[in-house]
Amino acid sequence: MATVLCVVGPTATGKTKMGVALARRFGGEVVSVDSMQLYRGMEIGTAAPTAEEMEGIPHHMVGVADPAESWSAARYVRAADACVQDILHRGKLPVLVGGTGLYLDALIRGTDFAAGSQGGEIRQALQRRAQTEGIEVLLEELRRIDPQAAAKLHPRDEKRIIRALEVWQETGQTITEHDRWERQRPPKYDALYIGLDFIDRQDLRDRIDRRVDSMVAGGLLAEVETLLASGLPREATALQAIGYKQFLPVAEKKAIAETAIEEVKLRSRQYAKRQLTWLRRNPEIFWVRWGHEPNFPEGLQKATEYLHSRGLC
């Protein structure tokens, strides 16, 4: 398996800076693993790396999608894996940097997502049935086909019920069988993980709050207004991201900025907690934990020593 380096951690811990430093030290290029940095015109609210922050290191999967698009994990993996393969073929090290755990895990594993696509004929037909017959009818159908999957789904979870039936109709394989097969496959890449966090949780919360203040000062509201002025519907996936969703009412003159700012800070702190919960499941992560403020020279040295011990030169 080819080796890739992953820089992970909750939001606002310095992953961008560490990723660039490690890419420079080990001859690598960065592949962003962030579900919202994909979209163009959303640099402020997603903290997408600026040209200055990239320091001349090539970055991939940043600003590659129109905000009107809705990218799934499957679509991300296809595009990002092409970047990873290209980097490897050129003798460079892929440095995967970001906080979207689902995307990262799928990319490392080389997950073969079950068939089906947004807007596909089978999905559309199932959606029409859900409207005319009711989702309970479809759930009962799933119970006969794949009782294990059906038992895990609430009747209100229309999206996953339809998805499970779609997989069955397109492949003749239940989604339970597909997922079991995926778990048994070895990963596609040998991943080395550097995790960033703070020793004191309050330091992380404070850093998140300061980042939100910086985003607001940098023009987050104007960015939301520009997206809306471009004709992007408020229901677009891109506008459901933290920061954008809370500032939509402000842009529409339905709320005040102060309320939105506090909500963004709260949602960002909650998101960081979820990210840490996801990452703690991975025993392979080498953690660099900051004190009151990040000490990047020291952190880079610790990361380098660990990576050398794992054979990365």
N, C-alpha and C positions, 0 to 999 in steps of 0.2 A: 504494500500500500504506500502511496505517496504521502509525504508528511505535510500537514498544514499547521499553522500556528493560529490560535484563537485568543483574542483579547476580549474578555467578558467582564460583566459586573453591572450593578444597577446604574441608572441614569446619573449623570453629573459626577462620575468618579474619575474622569480623565482618560477614558478609553481611546479617544481620538489621538491625544498626544502620545500616549504609550504605544499605540499601534504604529504611528509614524516613526517613533524612535526605534522600535524593534525591527520594523521594515528596513530602516536605514542600516542598522547594525548587522542584520542577517541577509541583506540583499533581497528584499521582498517587495511586494506590491500589495496594497490594501484592497480588500473586498468588503464593502459595507454590508453588515447584516442588520439592517434597520428597516422595518416595514414601511416607515414614513419618509425616510431620506430618499426613497426611490423617486419621489414626486418632485417635478420641477416647480420652481416658484414658491417653495416652502422651506427655504434655507433657514430663516430665523426661528420659526417655531419648532423645527426638528433638530436644531443645533447641527445642521449639516456642516462638514468641514469646509472652511474657506480656503482659497488658494494659498493664503499665507500660512494657514494651519497645516496644509498638506506638505509644505516645505519641499516641494518638487517631487515627492513620492507619488507615483500613479495611484489613483483611487478609482475603483470600479463600483458600479451599482449605486451611484449617487446621481440623482436628478435625471434618471433614464426614462421616466414614465410621465405621461400627461396626467394631471390631477383628476381628470374625468374618468380615468381608468380605475378598475378595481383589481388589484393583483392578489392572487391566492398564493399560498405557500408553494403549491406545485409550480406555478409560473415563475416565482422567484427562484426556486431551486434550478429550474431549467436554465434560466439566464445566468445565474451566479455560477453554476457549475461550468458553464462554457467559459466564463472568465477565469475560474480556477485552473481549468485544463490548459488554457492559453498561457497563463503565467508559468505553469509547470513545464510546458513544452519549450518555453524560452529560458529554462534553467533558473527561474526565480522561485522565491518562497511565497506562497499565498498567505497573507496575514488577514484573517477574518476578524473584523472588528464590529461589535455592535451588541445591542441588548435584546433583540427579538429571539428568544430562546427556541421557539418552535421552528423558525427558519434555520437557525444554526444547526440544531439537531438533525433536521431533515437533510440539510446539505452535507453534513459529515457522514450520515448513514447512507446517503445516496438513495433516499426514499423513493420508491416507485409508487407514486400516488395512483390510487384506483382510477379507472376510467371515469369519464364524465366531464362536462364543461359548462360553465355559466352560459345560459342562453341556448344550450343544446336541445335538440328536439325531444329527447326522452325526459329531460328535466322539465321542459315547458309543459309536456303532457301531464306529468305528475303534479305540477303546480296547478294546472287547470282542474285536475281531479280533486285536489285538496280543496279548491274553492267550491266546486259543485257537490262533491260527495261528503266532504268533511275530512279532517286529518285523522279522525279516529278510524275511519274505514281503511286508510292507508297503513296506520299503525297495526291494525288487526292483520292486514296482509303481511306485514313485516314479521309479526309474531309467528306466522306459519312458515315463513321462509327462513328467518334468522332469529329464533327466540332469544338467543343470548344478547344480540344487539338491541332488540326491542325492549328487553328488560331494563336496559340502562337509560332508555329515553323517556322523557316526560311527554305527554300528549301535546304540550304547547311547543315542543322543540320541532317545529315543522321542517326547518332546514335540514336537520340531521336525519329525520325520518325519510324525507325525500331523497337525500343523498344515499342512504343505505339501499333503498329500492332501486335507485338509478344504477348503482354498482352491480346489483344482481341482474337487472335487465340488460345491461351492456356487456357483462362479462360471464354471466352464469356462475359467478363466484360470490359468496356472501362477503359482506364487508368484514365480518368476524374472521373468516378464513384468510382474507387478504391481509388484515392487520397481524394475524398470527404468523403468517409467512414472512412479513416484513421484519418482525421482531427477531426471527431466527436467523436472518441474513447477517453476515459480518458487515461492519461499517466499510464504506468506500474509501475513507481516508484515515490515516493515523494522525490523530489530533493531539497537539500539545496545548494545554490551556494555561493562560495567565489571567487570574481574576483580580479585580481591583475593588476595594471596599474601604470603609473607615472603621477604626477600632471602636469609636464612640458613635452610636447611631445618631445622636443629636448633631454631630458634625456633618453627617450626610444630609440630614434634614435642612440644616442651615445653608449648606452649599446648594441644595436644590432650590431653596427660596431665593438665594442670590442669583442663581441662573435665570429663574423666571423673571426677576426684576430686570435683569440684563436684556432678556428677550423683549420685554415690554418697552424698555428704553430704546432698543434697537429697531423698533418698528413692527412688532407683531400685529398690532391692530391694522396698520396700513397693508400688511401682507394679506390679512384676511379680506380686507376691503377690495384689494386688487383681484383676488381669486373670485370673489363674488361678481365683481364688475366684468370679469372675463366670460361670465355666463355659467360658471360652475354651479350646479344646483347644491343647495345647502345639505341635501341628503347624500352627497358624494362621499365615498369612503374616506377620501383624503381629509375632508372637513370634520370627520368624527375623531380625529387625533386629538390628544390632550393639548390644550392651548387654543386650537382652532375652534373646537366645539364650544368652549366657554366664551370665546370672543365673538362668536357669530351674533348673539343678541346685542352685543355692544355695537358691532358694525351696522346692525339693523335699527339702532337707536331704541332698543327695547330694554337695555340694561346699562349699568354704569361700569366703567373699567375697574374700579376698586373691588367690586363684587367678583368680577371675572378673575382678577389677579389672585384673590384668596382661593377661589375654586381651583384654579390651575395649580397652585402650590399644593393644595390638598390632594388632588388627583395625581400629581407627579410623585408625591411621597408615597401614596398608596401603590402606584405602579412600581416604584423602587422596591417596595416590600414584596410584591409579587415576583419581581425579577429574582430577588434573593432566594425566595422559596423555591423557584425553578432551579436555580444554580446549585443549591445545596444538595440536590439529588446526585450531583456529579462528583464522585470522589477523586477524579483525575485533575481537578483544578488546583494549581499552585497559587495561593492567595498572597497578594501584596496588600497589606492593610495600612492605610495612612493614619497619621496622627491627626492633630487639629487641622492641618493643611497638607495636601500632597507634597511629598518630597520626591520629585521625579528622578533626579540623579541617583538617589539611594534605591528607589524602586526599580529603576532600569538595571542597576547593578545586581540586585537580588534576582530579578527575572532572568538576566543573562546567565548568572551562575547556575540557576536551575536548568535552563535550556541546554547549557553546555553539558550538565550532568546527564541529560537525556539524549545526548549525542548530536545536538544541533550545533553546527559550526558556521 
